[in-house]
């Protein structure tokens, strides 16, 4: 498949230099694509299941994101676990968009876990809990283990190993660091990108 794109005709341009500076070197493959973030925000609202707070959060995220998106695959992970990166229109928006990212991640990411200790309070759907922590480059990270036959991690090593439904799982991770938003089913790729942003990798 091929597409001919005329960058000057794109509403937000197609300057991906900032994205490349936030991604680890030596990927197996990388690509950037232009994104209409307002349209993406509207699509995200359709996943809010009528929840007004989630609908507003989705609209806020759609307004805050800017420019192209990048997807990179690394030999240290698997084909099904790329690293995605996007940028906010400005670093000043990070504090405002952070409260919107957390509930959206918790609502959208995850699958049914038959052995989970309790159902998700918002949906009544049994999933493992979302954890939040601080990482390199003063980033905020959200993570949820998701059982999967071809996951990147061995379930025996997971903190909630007895609640996972498979021998393997994905530590699905979202991070916000300054004006960069990172996402991957493989937490190690997100940590590597944050180390790049912290000028340690």
SVG drawing of the C-alpha trace seen along z (x, -y; Angstrom):
<svg xmlns="http://www.w3.org/2000/svg" viewBox="-25 -26 47 47">
<polyline fill="none" stroke="black" stroke-width="0.4" points="0.0,0.0 1.3,-3.5 0.0,-7.0 1.2,-10.3 0.9,-13.0 1.4,-16.7 2.6,-17.9 1.8,-21.6 -1.9,-20.7 -2.1,-19.0 -3.8,-21.2 -1.2,-20.5 1.8,-19.9 3.9,-16.8 6.9,-17.7 8.0,-14.4 11.5,-15.6 10.3,-15.9 9.0,-12.3 12.2,-10.9 14.1,-12.6 11.9,-10.8 12.3,-7.3 15.0,-4.7 17.5,-4.1 17.9,-1.1 14.3,-0.1 13.5,2.8 10.9,0.5 9.4,-2.9 6.7,-5.0 4.9,-8.3 1.4,-9.1 -0.6,-12.3 -3.6,-12.2 -6.7,-14.3 -6.8,-14.4 -10.2,-16.1 -11.7,-13.3 -9.8,-10.8 -11.1,-12.4 -14.7,-12.1 -14.1,-8.4 -12.7,-8.0 -15.9,-9.6 -17.9,-6.7 -16.0,-4.3 -17.1,-6.2 -20.4,-4.2 -22.4,-7.3 -20.4,-8.2 -20.3,-12.1 -16.9,-12.3 -15.3,-9.9 -16.8,-11.7 -15.4,-15.0 -12.0,-13.4 -12.0,-12.0 -12.8,-15.4 -10.0,-17.0 -7.4,-14.4 -8.5,-15.0 -8.0,-18.7 -4.6,-18.4 -2.8,-16.0 -1.0,-17.5 1.0,-16.6 1.8,-13.1 1.9,-9.8 4.8,-7.4 4.9,-3.6 8.1,-1.7 8.9,2.0 12.1,3.2 14.0,6.5 13.9,6.6 10.1,7.0 7.6,8.7 5.7,7.8 2.4,7.5 3.9,5.0 5.0,1.8 5.8,-1.5 3.5,-4.4 4.4,-8.1 2.5,-11.3 2.9,-14.9 0.8,-17.4 0.4,-20.8 2.4,-22.2 4.1,-21.0 1.8,-23.3 -1.1,-21.1 0.4,-18.1 -1.1,-19.0 -4.5,-19.5 -4.6,-16.3 -3.1,-13.9 -6.4,-13.6 -8.2,-12.8 -5.7,-10.0 -6.1,-8.0 -9.8,-7.2 -9.7,-6.6 -6.9,-4.1 -8.7,-2.3 -11.9,-2.2 -10.5,-1.1 -7.5,1.1 -7.9,4.6 -9.7,7.9 -11.9,10.1 -9.9,12.0 -11.8,15.0 -9.5,15.2 -9.5,11.5 -10.2,10.9 -13.0,8.3 -14.9,6.7 -14.0,3.3 -16.1,0.8 -17.1,-1.3 -18.1,1.6 -18.7,4.6 -16.2,6.4 -13.5,8.5 -10.1,7.0 -6.9,6.6 -6.3,3.2 -4.5,0.3 -1.4,-0.9 0.1,-4.3 3.7,-5.2 6.3,-7.9 9.1,-7.0 12.2,-8.6 11.9,-12.1 9.3,-12.9 6.7,-10.8 3.4,-9.5 2.8,-5.9 -0.4,-3.8 -0.2,-0.1 -2.6,2.9 -1.6,6.5 -3.6,8.2 -3.5,12.0 -2.6,13.1 -1.2,16.3 1.5,14.3 2.2,11.7 5.7,10.3 6.0,11.4 5.9,14.7 2.9,14.7 4.8,16.6 6.9,13.4 3.8,11.1 2.8,9.5 -0.7,10.8 0.3,14.1 -2.5,16.1 -5.1,13.8 -3.9,14.0 -5.8,16.3 -2.8,17.3 0.8,18.3 1.8,15.0 0.6,11.4 1.2,7.9 2.1,5.2 0.1,2.6 1.5,-0.8 0.7,-4.5 3.0,-7.3 2.9,-11.1 6.3,-12.8 6.3,-16.6 4.6,-17.0 5.1,-13.3 2.6,-10.6 3.8,-7.0 1.9,-3.7 2.9,-0.1 1.7,3.4 5.3,3.9 6.3,1.8 10.0,2.2 9.7,0.2 8.0,-2.7 10.7,-2.6 13.4,-2.8 11.7,-5.8 11.4,-7.6 15.1,-6.9 15.8,-8.6 13.7,-11.6 15.8,-11.7 19.0,-11.5 20.0,-8.2 19.6,-5.9"/>
</svg>
